[in-house]
Structures are given as C-alpha cells and as structure tokens.
Amino acid sequence: MKAILLIICFVLISAVQISLTNNARAEERFVKIGNLSDMTGPVSPEIIPISRGTAVYFQDLNKKGGINGINLDIEWVDTKYQLAAALAGYERLKNKVPIFYTSLSHASTALKANFAEDKIPCVTHSSAMVPFWPPGWLYGFAPTFSDDLALMADFLLESRKEKGPMKVALMFTDDTVGRSIFEGGVQYLKAKGIEIVAEEPLKMNSTDTTSQLLRIQRTNPDYIFCHLIGVNQSVVLRDRQKLGIKIPVASCHGSWAEDLIKMAGAEACEEVITARSWGLPTDNSWGIKLANQLIESHLQEWASKPAGVYLGIGSGMVIAEAVRLAVNKVGFDKLKGATIKEFGFDQIRNLDTGGLTPRITYTPTDHRGGVSERIVKIVGGKPTVVKDWTTTPVCKP
C-alpha cells in the first residue's frame, strides 16, 4: 500500500513539474529578428563574423535576463550574395518577425519600399547611399561609403603640400556596393577640386588586378581610392607590391585594417590609410572589453576579424535598445514593426556602444546612425589612429 502511495505521489509531483515547466515555456517571451545575410557565397567571410557577433551578444543578453525578461532571437536566411535569395527570404519571414537585419547593400536597396509598405524596420550594415536617403524604415550604424570618401579626401587635402589639383584613381567592385560612391561621393571630390583620372571596376571574385593597376599607373594619380571589401582589397595590395607601384592607397571602411594585414601581408599594407567606423582591439573601452571576452569564449575562429564581430555586437546593442524603449512605452503585447520603429529606433539618441561603433542617433532626417569615423594608417604591420573620431561630411544623392 505504501509503495502504491509513493508511486501516486511521484506521478502527481511529476505532473505538477511538467505543468510548471510547460507554463514557464508558455510564458517565455521572444522578439524574433529576421536576418538576411550571406552565410555562404563570395562575401561570407566578411559577413559571418558580423552575424555571429550579434547572435552571441543576444545569447549573452538572454542569459542575463534579456530585456525585462524578453529574449531576442534570430531567424536566419542564407542569402548567398544573391538578391533573389534575399527577396525570397523576406517574403518567407515578413509575417513572422517585427524587425529585419541585413548586411546587404543590394537587398537593402531593393527592399526599401517593401519595408515601408509592410511597416517593418530593418537595421542594415549597408553603407550604400540609397537605403538612407530619404530616411524611411532602414536604420544604419555608420556614415555611408560616399561619406568615407569625403572624409579621406578632406584628410589628405589638409596635409597636401603640392600645388595643383589632387589627382585620384578609383577602384571599386562592379556592383551596387561599389558603385554607391558615385551617388554623392565622387561629386564631393570634384567639388573639392580633385581630379578623377581613372575609374577601374573589379569583379567581386577578382584574383588578378594587374591590368587595372597598370592602367592606373599610366594616369599618374596622387592616390588610389579603393572601395572594396577585404578580399578584393588584399588582391590589389599584393598586385601593387608585385608590380612595384608606389602610389599610396586610401580605402573605405569596407576593408578592415587587421584583416588586410593578415591577407595581404604587412609589407603590402604599409602606409595604407582607411576610414574606420568600428573599434580597434587595442581600444580601452567597456564595449571592446566585452567583445574581446565574447570572442575569447565563443568566437575564436573569427578572432582575426574583430571589426566584424564588433559591428555585430554593436548592432545587437542597438536592436536591444530599440526593443527596450518600445516595450517600456507600449508593453510586450503591442510590440510590432510600427511600434518598434516609432517608440524604439526613432527615439534612440547618442547611444553608447562602448566604442564598438560611433555613438548612435536616429532623427527624422538622418537614419545613418553613426556620423563619425577615425582615420587609421597601417604602420609597421599595425593599425594606427592618425585622426580620432571626426564627424564626416554628409554626401547625398
């Protein structure tokens, strides 16, 4: 009889525990973010550390209680650097998530009207021009690539001693990302009296740039301005070294200095200057310290691309802040794309990500988020800050 009673008690206790567990799961609250990113394809080495940085930050945040008990979760779509895959992913997720998240300039550009029509905000790492002007439902983290170009031009003009107009050659990927500098950036250079003596587009998977560099050499520019991601930039720098070309190189923020050094070698990168929107591993700030800890514990395979991870973690902080602000205003039950935009992203002012990104502010007239950058020069195999955080010029289409 006692044995039967013990069995009955055990069954009752187990039933209560299961019920409590099920109730707890039912009460768990999530905000899902639809991530349209290249996890495979030609630019995936640049994109994966960004997406993984955000995912790891959300995991860490959720372990600490989330946002007032609300967890952030990512719904992944591998876009493979294919616009069709990004558009299909958007259609699949648009009724499931209140926020989208992408690193793709072509997708951000193509989907800009969709985000507005469906009332879903999208945070994007694209620094192309079209997604941000005029401001709509897209939110960024840094100045545009055209703003980069303008900042570097101003920096070089300030220290220029030669007489006559500065002459520059342009190298850029032959796609939406690369050609975005012609929407305001090139016009800024010309307005400053800079002469564009060559324009050389490169395919995303270029493995040899000898012919382009030799054509540029014949125009005798003062600088080569490159708007390329790391893998293309490293090919240019290696070929430039092989050819013995001494023309200085300046690069937009799509190329990360520490990544270039590893891929192209310190000698090929010597004296290259680049606009820098993200923190440096040596920065003594709370955001960089947190990010370095998360890299050490979860992302060691991407330790050589810390700038990408920094951007991903900083992006996660911005998304979390938008959700926090919206929840505090309307409550969890009323969270949707429109409320997260109006009471979340649109209210973010001077958000400090601990040096991972510039301070983030969104206004009705500007959704770039960050409006300042540093100028970094590679010296002795190390990135060195030669101009601290500076507000960039604003280039518009």
Sine and cosine of phi, psi and omega as CSV:
sin_phi,cos_phi,sin_psi,cos_psi,sin_omega,cos_omega
0.00,0.00,-0.70,0.72,0.01,-1.00
-0.88,0.48,-0.64,0.77,0.00,-1.00
-0.89,0.46,-0.65,0.76,0.01,-1.00
-0.90,0.44,-0.67,0.74,0.03,-1.00
-0.89,0.46,-0.64,0.77,0.02,-1.00
-0.89,0.45,-0.65,0.76,0.02,-1.00
-0.90,0.44,-0.68,0.74,0.01,-1.00
-0.88,0.47,-0.70,0.72,0.01,-1.00
-0.88,0.47,-0.67,0.74,0.00,-1.00
-0.89,0.46,-0.69,0.72,0.00,-1.00
-0.89,0.46,-0.68,0.74,0.01,-1.00
-0.90,0.44,-0.70,0.72,0.01,-1.00
-0.89,0.46,-0.68,0.73,0.01,-1.00
-0.89,0.46,-0.65,0.76,0.01,-1.00
-0.90,0.45,-0.64,0.77,0.02,-1.00
-0.91,0.42,-0.69,0.72,0.00,-1.00
-0.89,0.46,-0.69,0.72,0.03,-1.00
-0.88,0.48,-0.68,0.74,0.01,-1.00
-0.88,0.47,-0.69,0.72,0.00,-1.00
-0.90,0.43,-0.66,0.75,0.01,-1.00
-0.90,0.44,-0.70,0.71,0.01,-1.00
-0.89,0.46,-0.64,0.77,0.03,-1.00
-0.90,0.43,-0.65,0.76,0.01,-1.00
-0.88,0.47,-0.67,0.75,0.02,-1.00
-0.91,0.41,-0.62,0.78,0.01,-1.00
-0.90,0.43,-0.49,0.87,-0.04,-1.00
-1.00,0.06,-0.19,0.98,0.05,-1.00
-0.87,0.48,0.70,-0.72,-0.07,-1.00
-0.88,-0.48,0.75,-0.66,-0.04,-1.00
-0.79,-0.61,0.55,-0.84,0.28,-0.96
-0.90,-0.43,0.87,-0.50,-0.04,-1.00
-1.00,-0.10,0.66,-0.75,0.02,-1.00
-0.90,-0.43,0.82,-0.57,0.02,-1.00
-0.99,0.12,0.90,-0.43,-0.08,-1.00
-0.98,-0.21,0.94,-0.34,0.09,-1.00
-0.99,-0.15,0.99,-0.11,-0.11,-0.99
-0.59,-0.80,0.42,-0.91,0.00,-1.00
-0.99,0.14,0.99,-0.13,0.07,-1.00
-1.00,-0.01,-0.22,0.98,0.20,-0.98
-0.68,-0.73,0.13,-0.99,0.00,-1.00
0.97,-0.23,0.00,-1.00,-0.19,-0.98
-0.91,0.41,-0.46,0.89,-0.04,-1.00
-0.96,-0.30,0.14,0.99,-0.05,-1.00
-0.85,0.53,-0.56,0.83,0.04,-1.00
-0.87,0.49,-0.42,0.91,0.04,-1.00
-1.00,0.08,-0.48,0.88,-0.14,-0.99
-1.00,-0.02,-0.60,0.80,-0.07,-1.00
-0.83,0.55,-0.73,0.68,-0.01,-1.00
-0.88,0.47,-0.49,0.87,0.05,-1.00
-0.92,0.38,-0.80,0.61,-0.02,-1.00
-0.89,0.45,-0.66,0.75,0.01,-1.00
-0.92,0.39,-0.59,0.81,0.05,-1.00
-0.87,0.49,-0.68,0.73,0.03,-1.00
-0.91,0.42,-0.70,0.71,-0.03,-1.00
-0.88,0.48,-0.70,0.72,-0.01,-1.00
-0.92,0.39,-0.60,0.80,0.06,-1.00
-0.89,0.46,-0.69,0.73,0.03,-1.00
-0.89,0.46,-0.65,0.76,0.04,-1.00
-0.86,0.51,-0.71,0.71,0.00,-1.00
-0.91,0.42,-0.67,0.74,0.02,-1.00
-0.90,0.44,-0.68,0.73,-0.01,-1.00
-0.90,0.44,-0.61,0.79,0.04,-1.00
-0.89,0.45,-0.46,0.89,-0.01,-1.00
-1.00,-0.01,0.17,0.99,0.05,-1.00
0.95,-0.32,-0.03,1.00,0.02,-1.00
0.91,0.42,-0.59,-0.81,0.01,-1.00
-0.93,-0.37,0.99,-0.15,-0.08,-1.00
0.81,0.59,0.65,0.76,0.00,-1.00
1.00,0.09,0.01,1.00,0.00,-1.00
-0.99,-0.13,0.79,-0.61,0.02,-1.00
-1.00,-0.04,0.51,-0.86,0.08,-1.00
-0.96,-0.27,0.72,-0.70,-0.08,-1.00
-0.69,-0.72,0.47,-0.88,-0.04,-1.00
-0.93,-0.37,0.73,-0.69,0.15,-0.99
-0.97,-0.24,0.91,-0.41,-0.19,-0.98
-1.00,-0.01,0.60,-0.80,0.22,-0.98
-0.70,-0.71,0.86,-0.52,0.06,-1.00
-0.99,0.12,0.92,-0.39,-0.07,-1.00
-1.00,-0.04,-0.21,0.98,0.17,-0.99
0.84,0.54,0.39,0.92,-0.08,-1.00
0.88,0.48,0.53,0.84,0.02,-1.00
-0.86,-0.50,0.85,-0.53,-0.02,-1.00
-0.87,0.50,-0.64,0.77,-0.01,-1.00
-0.86,0.50,-0.64,0.77,0.02,-1.00
-0.92,0.39,-0.61,0.79,0.03,-1.00
-0.92,0.40,-0.68,0.73,0.00,-1.00
-0.91,0.41,-0.65,0.76,0.03,-1.00
-0.91,0.41,-0.65,0.76,0.03,-1.00
-0.89,0.46,-0.63,0.78,0.03,-1.00
-0.89,0.46,-0.72,0.69,-0.01,-1.00
-0.88,0.47,-0.59,0.80,-0.02,-1.00
-0.94,0.35,-0.54,0.84,-0.13,-0.99
-0.97,-0.23,-0.23,0.97,-0.21,-0.98
-0.88,0.48,-0.42,0.91,0.03,-1.00
-0.99,-0.11,0.09,1.00,-0.06,-1.00
-0.92,-0.40,-0.36,0.93,-0.11,-0.99
-0.78,-0.62,0.54,-0.84,0.05,-1.00
-1.00,-0.07,-0.10,0.99,-0.01,-1.00
-0.63,-0.78,0.67,-0.74,0.18,-0.98
-0.94,-0.33,0.31,-0.95,-0.11,-0.99
-0.52,-0.86,0.84,-0.54,-0.04,-1.00
-0.53,-0.85,0.38,-0.93,0.08,-1.00
-0.92,-0.39,0.17,0.99,-0.21,-0.98
-0.98,-0.22,0.85,-0.52,0.02,-1.00
-0.92,0.38,-0.67,0.74,-0.05,-1.00
-0.93,0.37,-0.59,0.81,0.03,-1.00
-0.95,0.31,-0.67,0.74,0.02,-1.00
-0.87,0.49,-0.64,0.77,0.01,-1.00
-0.93,0.37,-0.74,0.67,-0.06,-1.00
-0.92,0.38,-0.53,0.85,-0.09,-1.00
-0.99,-0.11,0.04,1.00,-0.07,-1.00
-0.81,0.59,-0.72,0.69,0.00,-1.00
-0.93,0.37,-0.55,0.84,0.01,-1.00
-0.91,0.42,-0.68,0.73,0.02,-1.00
-0.86,0.51,-0.67,0.75,0.00,-1.00
-0.93,0.38,-0.70,0.72,-0.03,-1.00
-0.91,0.43,-0.65,0.76,-0.04,-1.00
-1.00,0.00,-0.04,1.00,0.04,-1.00
0.83,0.55,0.80,0.60,0.05,-1.00
-0.80,-0.60,0.89,-0.45,0.05,-1.00
-0.94,0.34,0.52,-0.86,0.05,-1.00
-0.76,-0.65,0.80,-0.61,0.15,-0.99
-1.00,-0.05,0.71,-0.70,-0.11,-0.99
-0.69,-0.72,0.61,-0.79,0.11,-0.99
-1.00,0.02,-0.03,1.00,0.09,-1.00
-0.86,0.51,0.69,-0.72,0.11,-0.99
-0.88,-0.47,0.40,0.92,0.15,-0.99
-0.94,0.33,0.21,-0.98,-0.12,-0.99
-0.99,0.15,-0.73,0.69,-0.17,-0.99
-0.84,0.54,-0.65,0.76,-0.03,-1.00
-0.86,0.52,-0.40,0.91,-0.15,-0.99
-0.96,-0.28,-0.27,0.96,-0.04,-1.00
-0.81,-0.59,0.87,-0.49,-0.07,1.00
-0.97,0.25,0.35,-0.94,-0.01,-1.00
-0.88,0.48,0.63,-0.78,0.02,-1.00
-0.59,-0.81,-0.91,-0.42,-0.06,-1.00
-0.96,-0.27,0.16,0.99,0.06,-1.00
-0.98,-0.22,0.64,-0.77,-0.04,-1.00
-0.74,-0.67,0.75,-0.66,-0.05,-1.00
-0.94,-0.35,-0.23,-0.97,-0.08,-1.00
-0.73,-0.68,-0.12,0.99,-0.14,-0.99
-0.40,-0.92,0.24,-0.97,0.13,-0.99
-0.84,0.54,0.34,-0.94,0.02,-1.00
-0.97,0.23,0.20,-0.98,0.04,-1.00
-0.89,0.45,-0.53,0.85,0.07,-1.00
-0.92,0.39,-0.62,0.79,0.08,-1.00
-0.89,0.46,-0.63,0.78,0.09,-1.00
-0.82,0.58,-0.78,0.62,-0.04,-1.00
-0.83,0.55,-0.69,0.73,-0.02,-1.00
-0.91,0.41,-0.68,0.74,0.00,-1.00
-0.89,0.45,-0.70,0.71,0.00,-1.00
-0.91,0.42,-0.64,0.77,0.02,-1.00
-0.88,0.47,-0.71,0.70,0.02,-1.00
-0.88,0.48,-0.67,0.75,-0.01,-1.00
-0.88,0.47,-0.70,0.72,-0.03,-1.00
-0.96,0.29,-0.57,0.82,0.04,-1.00
-0.92,0.39,-0.56,0.83,-0.01,-1.00
-0.87,0.49,-0.59,0.81,-0.08,-1.00
-0.98,-0.20,0.07,1.00,-0.06,-1.00
-0.96,0.29,0.73,-0.68,0.01,-1.00
-0.94,-0.35,-0.35,0.94,-0.03,-1.00
-0.93,0.36,0.44,-0.90,0.05,-1.00
-1.00,0.00,0.36,-0.93,0.01,-1.00
1.00,0.04,0.18,-0.98,-0.05,-1.00
-0.94,0.34,0.56,-0.83,0.12,-0.99
-0.95,0.32,0.67,-0.74,0.02,-1.00
-0.92,-0.38,0.76,-0.65,0.00,-1.00
-0.75,-0.66,0.51,-0.86,0.16,-0.99
-0.95,-0.31,0.58,-0.81,-0.02,-1.00
-0.94,-0.34,0.73,-0.68,0.16,-0.99
-0.83,-0.56,0.74,-0.67,-0.11,-0.99
-0.41,-0.91,0.42,-0.91,0.07,-1.00
-0.95,0.32,0.61,-0.79,-0.08,-1.00
-1.00,0.06,0.92,0.39,-0.01,-1.00
-0.41,-0.91,-0.13,-0.99,-0.03,-1.00
-0.84,0.54,-0.68,0.74,-0.02,-1.00
-0.89,0.46,-0.81,0.58,-0.10,-1.00
-0.90,0.44,-0.68,0.73,-0.07,-1.00
-0.98,0.20,-0.05,1.00,0.02,-1.00
-0.90,0.44,-0.39,0.92,0.00,-1.00
-0.93,0.36,-0.26,0.97,0.03,-1.00
-0.99,0.11,0.02,1.00,0.05,-1.00
-0.97,-0.26,0.93,0.36,0.04,-1.00
0.91,-0.41,-0.65,0.76,-0.07,-1.00
-0.93,0.36,-0.79,0.62,0.00,-1.00
-0.89,0.45,-0.60,0.80,0.05,-1.00
-0.89,0.46,-0.59,0.81,0.04,-1.00
-0.90,0.44,-0.70,0.71,0.00,-1.00
-0.86,0.51,-0.72,0.70,-0.02,-1.00
-0.90,0.43,-0.60,0.80,0.03,-1.00
-0.91,0.41,-0.44,0.90,0.04,-1.00
-1.00,0.08,0.04,1.00,0.01,-1.00
1.00,0.06,0.18,0.98,0.00,-1.00
-0.99,0.14,0.71,-0.71,-0.03,-1.00
-0.99,-0.11,0.82,-0.57,0.07,-1.00
-1.00,0.03,0.94,-0.34,-0.11,-0.99
-0.99,-0.16,-0.22,0.97,0.02,-1.00
-0.37,-0.93,0.55,-0.83,0.10,-1.00
-0.74,-0.67,0.89,-0.45,-0.07,-1.00
-0.81,-0.58,0.98,-0.20,0.09,-1.00
-0.98,0.22,0.56,-0.83,0.03,-1.00
-0.84,-0.55,0.57,-0.82,0.14,-0.99
-0.94,0.34,0.48,-0.88,-0.05,-1.00
-0.85,0.53,-0.56,0.83,-0.05,-1.00
-0.98,-0.22,0.48,0.88,0.01,-1.00
-0.86,0.51,0.72,-0.70,0.04,-1.00
-0.91,-0.42,-0.12,0.99,0.03,-1.00
-0.54,-0.84,0.80,-0.60,-0.02,-1.00
-0.85,-0.52,0.40,0.92,-0.06,-1.00
-0.85,0.52,-0.75,0.66,-0.06,-1.00
-0.89,0.45,-0.65,0.76,0.02,-1.00
-0.90,0.44,-0.68,0.74,-0.03,-1.00
-0.93,0.37,-0.60,0.80,0.02,-1.00
-0.93,0.38,-0.62,0.79,0.08,-1.00
-0.90,0.44,-0.65,0.76,0.03,-1.00
-0.90,0.44,-0.68,0.73,-0.03,-1.00
-0.84,0.54,-0.60,0.80,-0.02,-1.00
-0.92,0.39,-0.37,0.93,0.01,-1.00
-1.00,0.04,-0.13,0.99,0.09,-1.00
0.81,0.59,0.83,0.56,0.01,-1.00
-0.98,0.20,0.33,-0.95,0.11,-0.99
-0.97,0.23,-0.53,0.85,-0.01,-1.00
-0.56,-0.83,0.45,-0.89,0.24,-0.97
-0.97,-0.23,0.87,-0.49,0.08,-1.00
-1.00,-0.10,0.88,-0.47,-0.04,-1.00
-0.95,-0.30,0.75,-0.66,0.15,-0.99
-0.87,-0.49,0.99,0.11,-0.13,-0.99
-0.64,-0.77,0.48,-0.88,0.16,-0.99
-0.98,0.20,0.16,-0.99,-0.17,-0.98
-0.81,0.59,-0.71,0.71,-0.09,-1.00
-0.90,0.43,-0.65,0.76,0.06,-1.00
-0.94,0.35,-0.66,0.75,-0.02,-1.00
-0.87,0.48,-0.63,0.77,-0.01,-1.00
-0.91,0.41,-0.59,0.81,0.05,-1.00
-0.89,0.45,-0.71,0.70,0.02,-1.00
-0.86,0.52,-0.71,0.70,-0.07,-1.00
-0.93,0.37,-0.63,0.78,0.05,-1.00
-0.92,0.39,-0.68,0.73,0.01,-1.00
-0.92,0.40,-0.61,0.79,0.04,-1.00
-0.88,0.48,-0.68,0.73,0.03,-1.00
-0.91,0.42,-0.69,0.72,-0.02,-1.00
-0.88,0.48,-0.60,0.80,-0.03,-1.00
-0.99,0.12,-0.15,0.99,-0.01,-1.00
0.96,0.29,0.40,0.92,0.00,-1.00
-0.99,0.16,0.78,-0.63,-0.10,-0.99
-0.97,-0.22,0.08,1.00,-0.03,-1.00
-0.89,0.46,0.81,-0.59,-0.01,-1.00
-0.89,0.45,0.48,-0.88,-0.04,-1.00
-0.88,-0.48,0.72,-0.70,0.14,-0.99
-0.85,-0.53,0.61,-0.79,-0.16,-0.99
-0.76,-0.65,0.59,-0.81,0.12,-0.99
-0.95,0.32,0.16,-0.99,-0.17,-0.98
-0.97,0.26,0.03,1.00,0.10,-1.00
-0.94,0.33,-0.25,0.97,0.06,-1.00
-0.95,-0.30,0.82,-0.58,-0.04,-1.00
-0.99,-0.11,0.77,-0.64,-0.15,-0.99
-0.82,0.57,-0.76,0.65,-0.06,-1.00
-0.91,0.42,-0.50,0.86,0.04,-1.00
-0.94,0.34,-0.68,0.73,0.03,-1.00
-0.88,0.48,-0.69,0.73,-0.03,-1.00
-0.86,0.51,-0.67,0.74,-0.01,-1.00
-0.93,0.36,-0.65,0.76,-0.09,-1.00
-0.99,0.17,-0.64,0.77,-0.11,-0.99
-0.98,-0.19,-0.32,0.95,-0.06,-1.00
1.00,-0.09,0.55,-0.84,-0.09,-1.00
-0.87,0.48,-0.64,0.77,-0.07,-1.00
-0.91,0.42,-0.66,0.76,-0.01,-1.00
-0.93,0.37,-0.42,0.91,-0.05,-1.00
-1.00,-0.07,-0.12,0.99,-0.10,-0.99
-0.83,0.56,0.76,-0.65,0.05,-1.00
0.97,0.26,0.02,1.00,0.09,-1.00
-0.91,0.41,0.71,-0.71,0.08,-1.00
-0.93,-0.37,0.51,-0.86,-0.03,-1.00
-0.53,-0.85,0.57,-0.82,0.17,-0.99
-0.95,0.31,0.62,-0.78,-0.08,-1.00
-0.77,-0.63,0.92,-0.38,0.01,-1.00
-1.00,-0.06,-0.25,0.97,-0.12,-0.99
-0.91,-0.42,0.23,-0.97,-0.02,-1.00
-0.93,0.38,0.21,-0.98,0.09,-1.00
-0.95,-0.32,0.52,-0.85,-0.01,-1.00
-0.84,0.54,-0.41,0.91,-0.04,-1.00
-1.00,0.01,-0.06,1.00,0.01,-1.00
-0.91,0.41,0.68,-0.74,-0.02,-1.00
-0.99,-0.15,0.92,0.40,-0.02,-1.00
-0.81,-0.59,0.36,-0.93,-0.08,-1.00
-0.91,0.42,-0.55,0.83,0.01,-1.00
-0.93,0.38,-0.67,0.74,0.03,-1.00
-0.92,0.40,-0.64,0.77,0.03,-1.00
-0.89,0.46,-0.70,0.72,0.04,-1.00
-0.88,0.47,-0.72,0.69,-0.03,-1.00
-0.89,0.46,-0.67,0.75,0.01,-1.00
-0.90,0.43,-0.58,0.81,0.07,-1.00
-0.91,0.42,-0.68,0.73,0.00,-1.00
-0.93,0.37,-0.58,0.82,0.09,-1.00
-0.89,0.45,-0.71,0.70,-0.03,-1.00
-0.88,0.47,-0.63,0.77,-0.10,-1.00
-1.00,0.01,-0.45,0.89,-0.14,-0.99
-0.74,-0.67,-0.33,0.94,-0.21,-0.98
-0.73,-0.68,0.62,0.79,-0.06,-1.00
-0.88,0.48,-0.47,0.88,0.00,-1.00
-0.92,0.39,-0.26,0.97,0.02,-1.00
-0.91,-0.40,0.34,0.94,0.00,-1.00
-0.90,0.44,-0.42,0.91,0.00,-1.00
-0.99,0.17,-0.15,0.99,0.04,-1.00
-0.84,-0.55,0.83,0.55,-0.09,-1.00
-0.88,0.47,-0.52,0.85,-0.02,-1.00
-0.87,0.50,-0.63,0.78,0.04,-1.00
-0.90,0.44,-0.70,0.72,0.02,-1.00
-0.90,0.44,-0.66,0.75,0.02,-1.00
-0.86,0.51,-0.71,0.71,0.02,-1.00
-0.88,0.48,-0.67,0.75,0.01,-1.00
-0.89,0.45,-0.68,0.73,0.00,-1.00
-0.94,0.35,-0.69,0.73,0.05,-1.00
-0.87,0.50,-0.62,0.79,0.06,-1.00
-0.88,0.47,-0.67,0.74,0.04,-1.00
-0.87,0.49,-0.62,0.79,0.03,-1.00
-0.90,0.44,-0.64,0.77,-0.01,-1.00
-0.93,0.38,-0.70,0.72,0.04,-1.00
-0.87,0.49,-0.70,0.71,0.00,-1.00
-0.88,0.48,-0.63,0.77,0.01,-1.00
-0.91,0.41,-0.64,0.77,0.03,-1.00
-0.89,0.45,-0.68,0.73,0.03,-1.00
-0.91,0.42,-0.68,0.74,0.00,-1.00
-0.86,0.50,-0.74,0.68,-0.01,-1.00
-0.88,0.47,-0.67,0.74,-0.02,-1.00
-0.93,0.37,-0.67,0.75,0.02,-1.00
-0.88,0.48,-0.69,0.72,0.00,-1.00
-0.89,0.45,-0.46,0.89,-0.04,-1.00
-1.00,0.02,-0.70,0.71,-0.13,-0.99
-0.88,-0.47,-0.19,0.98,-0.04,-1.00
1.00,0.05,0.33,-0.94,-0.08,-1.00
-0.89,0.45,-0.65,0.76,-0.10,-1.00
-0.90,0.43,-0.36,0.93,-0.03,-1.00
-0.96,-0.27,0.23,0.97,0.04,-1.00
-0.95,0.30,0.83,-0.55,0.14,-0.99
-0.43,-0.90,0.05,-1.00,-0.08,-1.00
-0.80,0.60,-0.72,0.69,-0.08,-1.00
-0.92,0.40,-0.64,0.77,-0.02,-1.00
-0.96,0.27,-0.56,0.83,0.04,-1.00
-0.93,0.37,-0.58,0.81,0.08,-1.00
-0.92,0.39,-0.83,0.56,-0.13,-0.99
-0.92,0.39,-0.71,0.70,-0.10,-0.99
-0.98,-0.19,-0.08,1.00,0.01,-1.00
-0.94,-0.35,-1.00,0.07,-0.08,-1.00
-0.84,0.54,-0.69,0.73,-0.06,-1.00
-0.92,0.40,-0.21,0.98,-0.02,-1.00
-0.98,-0.21,-0.04,1.00,-0.06,-1.00
-0.96,0.27,0.82,-0.57,0.00,-1.00
-0.71,-0.71,0.82,-0.57,0.15,-0.99
0.82,0.57,0.64,0.77,-0.02,-1.00
-0.94,0.35,0.80,-0.60,-0.02,-1.00
-1.00,-0.06,0.90,-0.44,0.07,-1.00
-0.99,-0.16,0.35,0.94,0.04,-1.00
0.93,0.36,0.50,0.87,0.05,-1.00
1.00,0.05,0.03,1.00,0.05,-1.00
-0.94,0.34,-0.61,0.79,0.05,-1.00
-0.73,-0.69,0.12,-0.99,0.22,-0.98
-0.88,0.48,0.29,-0.96,0.13,-0.99
-0.87,0.49,0.65,-0.76,-0.17,-0.99
-0.97,-0.24,0.80,-0.60,0.08,-1.00
-0.67,-0.75,0.72,-0.69,0.12,-0.99
-0.89,-0.45,0.76,-0.65,0.04,-1.00
-0.80,-0.59,0.23,-0.97,0.02,-1.00
-0.86,0.50,-0.36,0.93,-0.05,-1.00
-0.95,-0.30,0.02,1.00,-0.06,-1.00
-0.39,-0.92,0.90,-0.44,0.01,-1.00
-0.93,-0.37,0.28,0.96,0.03,-1.00
-0.92,0.40,-0.45,0.89,0.01,-1.00
1.00,0.03,-0.98,0.21,0.08,-1.00
-1.00,-0.07,0.65,-0.76,-0.04,-1.00
-0.82,-0.58,0.26,0.96,-0.01,-1.00
-0.71,-0.71,0.39,-0.92,0.00,-1.00
-0.53,-0.85,0.24,-0.97,0.17,-0.99
-0.95,-0.32,0.36,-0.93,0.17,-0.99
-0.97,-0.24,0.81,-0.59,-0.04,-1.00
-0.88,-0.47,0.68,-0.73,0.10,-1.00
-0.89,-0.46,0.66,-0.75,0.05,-1.00
-1.00,0.06,0.90,-0.44,-0.05,-1.00
-0.75,-0.66,0.83,-0.56,0.03,-1.00
0.87,0.50,0.54,0.84,0.04,-1.00
0.98,0.17,0.23,0.97,-0.01,-1.00
-0.71,-0.71,0.60,-0.80,0.09,-1.00
-0.96,0.27,0.78,-0.63,-0.05,-1.00
-0.81,-0.58,0.76,-0.65,0.00,-1.00
-0.97,0.26,0.84,-0.55,0.04,-1.00
-0.93,-0.36,-0.21,0.98,0.13,-0.99
-0.51,-0.86,0.86,-0.51,-0.10,-0.99
-0.96,0.26,-0.01,-1.00,-0.10,-1.00
-0.72,0.69,0.85,-0.53,-0.07,-1.00
-0.70,-0.71,0.69,-0.72,0.08,-1.00
-0.91,0.41,0.80,-0.60,-0.05,-1.00
-0.99,0.17,0.39,-0.92,0.21,-0.98
-0.87,0.49,0.41,-0.91,0.03,-1.00
-0.97,-0.24,0.91,-0.42,0.06,-1.00
-0.97,-0.26,0.76,-0.65,-0.01,-1.00
-0.84,-0.54,0.38,-0.92,-0.02,-1.00
-0.84,0.55,0.00,0.00,0.00,0.00
